[in-house]
Amino acid sequence: MTIVNRVATSGLIHLDPATLIKDVSVTVLALADFMGKEPILREKPFREALKTHNWSTYKNQYVAIHMDEDTIVPQWTPMLMTAKLQSVVKGVCLGNLQDAISLAYNDAIQQLDFKKFTGKNVIVKGCSDGAVPNWVYVRLMKELQPYANRISYGEACSSVPLFKR
């Protein structure tokens, strides 16, 4: 008697959202680190701190510029930091680590060629190894639905059907 792996021969395409950014480096850069001990930004020392900072340490990373709520800075401050980062990073945003992770996911989803899923049966893996934000699943459904024949969530052995053409 031969055991046949029906999952392997089914033609199902597995899409694991956690793998979309598995090799991506994400970091947070605190604006306060460039202000010394001052709660209010002083432009000249701030610009000098930016000028002497080694921006290459963020090469090919997604960076979130973090501003403390009690820090008083003009609106152009994160723009100036972005100008310094832009030439070395993959992406920059204002916020926290989760915001930078979301930016990385957004870029990864934009780079996917969803046309390759035309007429295919797709399982979007659930319970991934990484902490995938919920919005990623919604966005994948939105992007896959015009192309895929069927979309399920979970694993091949226990999937939840979501869409059938």
C-alpha positions in Angstrom: 0.0 0.0 0.0 1.4 3.4 -1.0 0.7 6.4 1.1 0.0 9.5 -1.1 0.5 13.0 0.2 -2.6 14.6 -1.1 -1.6 18.0 0.2 1.7 17.9 -1.8 -0.1 17.0 -5.0 -3.1 19.3 -4.5 -1.6 22.3 -6.2 -2.3 24.5 -3.1 -0.2 27.6 -2.8 0.8 28.4 0.8 1.4 32.0 1.6 3.0 32.6 5.0 2.8 36.4 5.9 5.6 36.0 8.4 8.0 35.2 5.6 7.3 38.5 3.9 9.6 40.3 6.2 11.7 37.5 7.7 15.0 38.9 6.6 14.2 42.6 7.3 15.9 44.6 10.0 13.7 47.1 11.9 14.8 49.6 14.5 13.7 52.7 16.5 15.6 55.9 16.5 14.8 58.2 19.4 14.7 61.8 18.5 15.6 62.7 22.2 19.0 61.0 21.7 19.9 64.0 19.5 18.7 66.6 21.9 21.1 66.0 24.8 19.3 66.5 28.2 17.1 69.3 26.8 13.3 68.8 26.8 13.0 71.6 24.2 14.9 71.3 21.0 17.7 73.7 20.4 18.3 73.9 16.7 22.1 74.4 16.5 23.1 71.5 18.9 20.5 69.3 17.3 21.8 69.9 13.8 25.3 69.3 15.0 24.3 66.0 16.5 22.7 65.0 13.3 25.7 66.1 11.3 28.1 63.9 13.4 25.9 60.9 13.6 26.9 57.7 11.7 23.7 57.2 9.6 25.2 54.1 7.8 24.4 52.0 10.9 20.8 52.0 9.6 21.7 50.7 6.1 18.9 48.7 4.5 16.7 48.9 7.7 13.3 50.1 8.4 13.5 52.9 10.9 10.9 54.4 13.2 11.7 57.9 14.5 10.3 58.0 18.0 9.3 61.3 19.7 8.5 61.3 23.4 5.2 63.0 24.2 6.9 65.5 26.6 9.5 66.6 24.1 8.9 69.9 22.5 10.1 70.1 18.9 9.1 71.9 15.8 7.2 69.9 13.1 10.2 70.0 10.7 12.4 68.0 13.2 11.5 64.5 12.0 11.5 65.7 8.4 15.2 66.7 8.9 16.0 63.3 10.4 14.2 61.6 7.5 16.4 63.6 5.1 19.5 62.1 6.8 18.1 58.6 6.8 16.5 58.5 3.3 19.7 57.6 1.4 20.6 54.6 3.6 17.3 53.0 4.8 14.7 50.9 3.1 11.9 52.9 4.8 11.4 55.5 7.5 8.3 56.4 9.5 7.4 58.4 12.6 6.3 56.2 15.5 7.3 53.0 17.3 8.7 49.6 16.4 5.3 48.3 15.4 4.9 51.2 13.0 8.2 50.3 11.3 7.2 46.7 11.1 3.9 47.8 9.4 5.9 49.9 7.0 8.0 46.8 6.1 4.9 44.6 5.6 3.3 47.3 3.5 6.4 47.5 1.2 6.6 43.7 1.0 2.9 43.4 0.0 3.3 46.1 -2.6 6.2 44.1 -4.2 4.2 40.9 -4.5 3.0 39.9 -7.9 -0.6 38.9 -7.2 -1.2 38.0 -10.8 0.8 34.8 -10.2 -2.1 33.6 -8.0 -4.6 33.7 -11.0 -6.8 30.7 -10.9 -4.9 29.2 -8.0 -6.0 27.8 -4.6 -4.3 29.7 -1.9 -3.9 29.1 1.8 -2.9 32.1 3.9 -1.0 30.6 6.8 -2.3 31.4 10.2 -0.6 31.2 13.5 2.7 32.2 11.9 6.0 32.2 13.7 6.1 36.0 13.7 3.6 38.4 15.2 1.8 39.3 12.0 -0.4 42.4 12.4 -4.1 41.7 11.7 -4.3 44.3 8.9 -1.8 42.2 6.9 -4.3 39.4 6.6 -7.0 41.8 5.5 -4.7 43.4 2.9 -3.7 40.0 1.6 -7.3 39.0 1.2 -8.1 42.2 -0.7 -5.1 41.7 -3.0 -5.6 38.0 -3.6 -9.4 37.9 -4.2 -9.4 39.4 -7.7 -7.0 36.6 -8.8 -7.3 33.5 -6.7 -9.8 30.7 -7.4 -10.0 29.8 -3.7 -8.6 31.4 -0.5 -8.4 29.7 2.8 -6.9 30.5 6.2 -4.8 28.1 8.3 -3.0 24.9 7.3 -3.8 22.4 4.6 -4.9 19.9 7.2 -7.3 22.3 8.9 -8.1 25.3 6.8 -11.0 27.7 7.0 -12.5 28.5 3.6 -12.8 32.2 3.0 -13.5 32.7 -0.7 -14.5 30.6 -3.6 -14.9 31.9 -7.2 
